[in-house]
């Protein structure tokens, strides 16, 4: 069971693709572990859903850098 949700919200899709941004809270557990991305979409005709479980989450950088862009994650 996964109890720690980093993001839950709504976004818009276009041509079967979606994108969203969110800020990761500072008080998360930085221990490495397996993560899961669950998604759900619907329109006036159908519901769609799925998940991606082959993602590792956790850790932190040991050096400080000015980060102006977050990571880009792609599910293929």
ABEGO torsion letter per residue (X at the ends): XBABBABBBBBBBBGGBBBBBBBBBAABBABBBBBBBBBBBBBAABBBBEBBABBBBEEBBABBBBBABBBBBBBX
